[in-house]
Amino acid sequence: MTPEKITLVQDSFKKVAPIAGPAADIFYDKLFELAPQVRPLFPDDMSEQKKKLMQMLAIAVNGLTKLDEILPAVQDLGRRHNGYEVTPEHYGYVGEALLFTLGKGLGDDFTPEVKEAWAETYGVLAGVMIDAQKAAAA
């Protein structure tokens, strides 16, 4: 990831953070619309899960300039997903829901460049999680 893309992701996330609650609602609504089969993997009461999502995003986004420091936490999260019955295919739905949410939350500020930066960021982090998950399962 280039420094410019990192800046685009970090600056755009600052605009989403104030609407974290509604953004989490949009995200999970879209995720369950795209992949209804994943709904049973989550608790009935999603309030804590939504907070965790936004906290993890904040940690990841803020840590992009020092990726080597956050990678162990990202890998650990990937390994923990084995216990949640998450499959590598689920990550695609999550990425799609994330980009949809950012588009809704940022409106006109979700430019093609911002979208590309977020897609690359998610791809890198999801790849790390998937690799860690597969290694732990092996």
Secondary structure as UniProt FT lines:
FT   HELIX           3..16
FT   HELIX           17..19
FT   HELIX           20..34
FT   HELIX           36..41
FT   HELIX           47..62
FT   HELIX           64..66
FT   HELIX           67..80
FT   HELIX           81..84
FT   TURN            88..89
FT   HELIX           90..106
FT   HELIX           107..109
FT   HELIX           112..137
//
